[in-house]
Amino acid sequence: MRDLSGKLIAFVVGGALAVGAAVLGFQSLQDYRRFDDTARRSNLAGAVEASADGRRWVTVEGAAWRCDRLVRNIDGGVAFLPASGEDGSLVVARFDHAIRCAEVASGPLTGVIEPMSAERAADLRGAGLAVPDGASLRTLDVCAFCGKSNSRLGMLICWCLLFVGVAMYPLRVAFQAQHARALAALHGAIHAPPDQALHADRTVRVWGAALLVAAALAVTVGRGYVILGFLPLPWSGAFTGLLGLWMLGFPASYRRLAARRKPR
């Protein structure tokens, strides 16, 4: 039952990872096809028009950003800076970090502009910003590097995650099979007859070397992590390293002591 639940978890997690990677990868592909090699320089009206059918990477110049109408900390963003066009359109620049409004409003802003979602418009209205009904509403996610090269990198990462998600279940099955064979080999080495002592010691030494590698990783990268809710991972790595040294240096004594242990 435990093995079945583990396989089911691997299947569900792998499937969810594959689906998520496919969705994000498709969005990255769309951005890669839509975006220019460099951010399109435009005034506010041009940016609104260019993004009528989807996301665009733009640099908005000459916009009258309204610091007196700045909205903070809603919908996952830190600052929302609005600007209105002559045609009644509204563009809200979204920042994911704190800003000095006078500084950012005085220069051009580069980012990804897209039609504003109804949820964000409602959040902005709830925060006190006047969002006109029926007007062209846009969100400008300010990001100087979120262009075509970033979309290409996003596609590459999503392809890798998609492969990991698809391969998670068969990889788990293969790992379990290899782990079972390794445990069987160690058990056979512990209870090997005297005429097979050399081969048995070699198997124990291989396990010792593997434990030393695991211990080194636990000590070097495990700071700040605990196992079983209380045992620091580096401490566990130290114990594992001592066991690995024993198996590597004195395999015969390890086999003798392990052979005395009664099976549960």
C-alpha positions in Angstrom: 0.0 0.0 0.0 2.8 2.4 0.8 4.5 1.7 -2.5 1.2 2.2 -4.3 0.7 5.6 -2.6 4.2 6.7 -3.4 3.7 5.8 -7.1 0.4 7.7 -7.1 2.0 10.8 -5.6 4.8 10.6 -8.2 2.2 10.3 -11.0 0.1 13.2 -9.7 3.0 15.6 -8.9 4.7 14.7 -12.2 1.5 15.3 -14.1 0.8 18.6 -12.4 4.4 19.8 -13.1 4.1 18.8 -16.8 0.8 20.6 -17.2 2.1 23.7 -15.5 5.3 23.7 -17.5 3.3 23.3 -20.7 1.0 26.2 -19.9 3.9 28.5 -19.0 5.9 27.3 -21.9 3.0 28.1 -24.3 2.8 31.6 -22.9 6.5 32.1 -23.3 6.3 30.9 -26.9 3.5 33.4 -27.5 5.5 36.2 -26.0 8.6 35.2 -28.0 6.6 35.4 -31.2 4.9 38.7 -30.3 7.8 40.6 -28.8 10.3 42.6 -30.9 14.1 42.1 -30.5 14.1 45.3 -28.5 11.4 47.1 -26.5 9.1 49.0 -28.9 9.4 52.7 -28.1 6.0 54.4 -28.0 3.9 57.1 -26.4 1.0 56.1 -24.2 -1.6 56.0 -27.0 0.7 53.9 -29.2 1.3 51.4 -26.4 -2.4 51.1 -25.7 -3.1 50.5 -29.4 -0.2 48.0 -29.8 -1.5 45.9 -26.9 -5.1 45.7 -28.0 -4.8 42.0 -29.1 -2.3 40.8 -26.5 0.9 41.4 -24.6 3.7 43.6 -26.0 7.2 44.6 -24.7 7.3 48.4 -24.9 9.1 51.5 -23.6 6.5 54.1 -22.8 7.8 57.7 -23.2 6.3 61.0 -22.4 3.4 59.7 -20.3 1.9 61.8 -17.5 2.2 59.4 -14.6 0.1 60.5 -11.7 2.0 60.2 -8.4 -0.9 61.7 -6.6 -3.0 58.7 -7.5 -0.4 56.0 -6.6 -1.9 52.8 -5.2 0.2 50.5 -3.1 0.1 46.8 -2.1 -2.8 45.2 -3.9 -3.1 42.1 -6.1 0.4 40.9 -5.4 2.0 44.2 -6.5 3.8 46.8 -4.4 3.0 50.0 -6.4 0.5 50.9 -9.1 1.2 54.1 -10.9 -1.6 55.3 -13.3 -1.6 57.5 -16.4 -4.5 58.5 -18.6 -4.5 59.0 -22.3 -6.2 61.7 -24.3 -8.8 59.2 -25.5 -9.8 58.2 -22.0 -7.7 55.1 -21.8 -6.0 54.2 -18.6 -2.6 52.5 -18.2 -1.4 51.4 -14.7 2.3 50.7 -14.3 2.8 47.8 -11.9 6.0 47.6 -9.8 7.0 44.6 -7.7 9.2 46.7 -5.5 9.1 49.9 -3.6 9.6 53.0 -5.7 10.3 56.7 -5.4 7.5 58.0 -7.6 9.0 61.3 -8.7 12.1 59.5 -10.0 10.3 56.8 -12.0 7.6 59.1 -13.3 10.1 61.5 -14.8 11.6 59.0 -17.3 10.4 56.3 -19.7 9.1 53.0 -18.3 9.9 49.6 -20.0 7.8 46.6 -19.4 5.1 44.2 -20.7 1.8 45.9 -21.4 -1.4 43.9 -21.8 -5.2 44.4 -21.4 -6.1 44.7 -17.7 -8.0 41.9 -16.1 -11.4 42.5 -14.6 -10.1 41.3 -11.2 -7.3 43.9 -11.2 -9.6 46.7 -12.3 -11.9 45.8 -9.4 -9.0 45.8 -7.0 -7.9 49.2 -8.2 -11.4 50.6 -7.8 -11.6 49.1 -4.3 -8.3 50.9 -3.5 -9.8 54.2 -4.5 -8.5 54.7 -8.0 -11.0 56.0 -10.5 -11.1 53.4 -13.3 -13.5 54.5 -16.0 -16.1 52.0 -17.3 -15.8 51.2 -21.1 -12.3 52.7 -21.4 -9.3 50.9 -22.7 -7.6 49.6 -19.6 -4.0 48.3 -19.6 -1.4 47.0 -17.1 2.2 47.8 -17.7 4.3 45.3 -15.7 7.5 47.3 -15.4 10.5 45.0 -16.2 13.5 46.0 -18.3 14.6 42.4 -19.0 11.3 40.7 -19.7 11.8 40.8 -23.5 12.4 38.3 -26.2 15.5 36.8 -24.7 13.7 36.3 -21.4 10.9 34.5 -23.2 13.4 32.2 -24.9 14.9 31.3 -21.5 11.4 30.7 -20.2 10.7 28.3 -23.0 14.0 26.4 -22.3 13.2 26.1 -18.6 9.6 25.0 -19.2 10.8 22.3 -21.7 13.2 21.0 -18.9 10.4 21.0 -16.3 8.1 19.3 -18.8 10.6 16.5 -19.3 11.0 16.2 -15.5 7.3 16.0 -15.0 6.8 13.4 -17.7 9.7 11.4 -16.5 9.0 11.6 -12.8 7.0 8.4 -12.5 9.3 6.1 -14.6 12.3 7.7 -12.9 10.8 6.8 -9.5 10.1 3.3 -10.5 13.6 2.9 -11.9 15.1 4.4 -8.7 13.1 2.0 -6.5 14.3 -0.9 -8.6 18.0 0.2 -8.3 17.6 0.9 -4.6 16.1 -2.6 -4.0 19.0 -4.2 -5.9 21.5 -2.2 -3.9 20.0 -3.2 -0.6 19.8 -6.8 -1.7 23.5 -6.7 -2.7 24.4 -5.2 0.7 22.4 -7.8 2.6 24.1 -10.5 0.5 27.5 -9.1 1.3 26.8 -9.0 5.0 25.8 -12.7 5.1 28.3 -13.8 2.4 30.2 -17.1 3.1 34.0 -16.9 3.8 35.0 -17.9 0.2 33.2 -14.7 -1.1 34.7 -12.3 1.5 36.7 -10.2 -1.1 33.6 -9.6 -3.2 31.5 -8.8 -0.1 34.1 -6.3 1.2 34.1 -4.6 -2.2 30.3 -4.2 -2.0 30.5 -2.8 1.5 33.2 -0.3 0.4 31.0 0.9 -2.5 28.2 1.6 0.0 30.7 3.4 2.3 31.9 5.6 -0.6 28.2 6.5 -1.5 27.5 7.4 2.2 30.6 9.6 2.3 29.3 11.5 -0.8 25.9 11.9 0.8 27.5 13.1 4.0 29.6 15.7 2.2 26.5 17.1 0.5 24.6 17.2 3.8 27.4 19.0 5.6 28.1 21.5 2.8 24.6 22.4 1.6 22.4 21.3 4.5 22.8 24.2 6.8 19.5 25.5 8.1 17.7 22.2 7.3 16.5 19.6 9.8 15.1 16.1 9.4 12.5 14.5 11.6 11.7 17.9 12.8 14.6 18.3 15.2 17.9 16.8 13.8 20.0 19.3 11.9 20.9 17.9 8.5 24.7 18.6 8.9 24.7 16.5 12.1 23.0 13.7 10.3 25.7 14.1 7.6 28.4 13.8 10.2 26.9 10.5 11.5 26.5 9.2 8.0 30.1 10.1 7.2 31.4 8.2 10.2 29.4 5.2 9.1 30.7 5.6 5.6 34.3 5.7 6.8 33.8 2.6 8.9 32.3 0.7 5.9 35.0 2.0 3.6 38.0 1.3 5.9 36.9 -1.8 7.8 34.3 -3.7 5.7 34.9 -7.0 7.4 34.2 -5.7 10.9 31.1 -4.0 9.6 29.8 -7.2 8.1 30.5 -9.1 11.3 28.6 -6.7 13.4 25.7 -6.2 10.9 25.3 -10.0 10.6 24.6 -10.2 14.4 21.7 -7.7 14.1 18.4 -9.6 14.4 15.9 -8.8 11.6 12.8 -7.0 12.7 
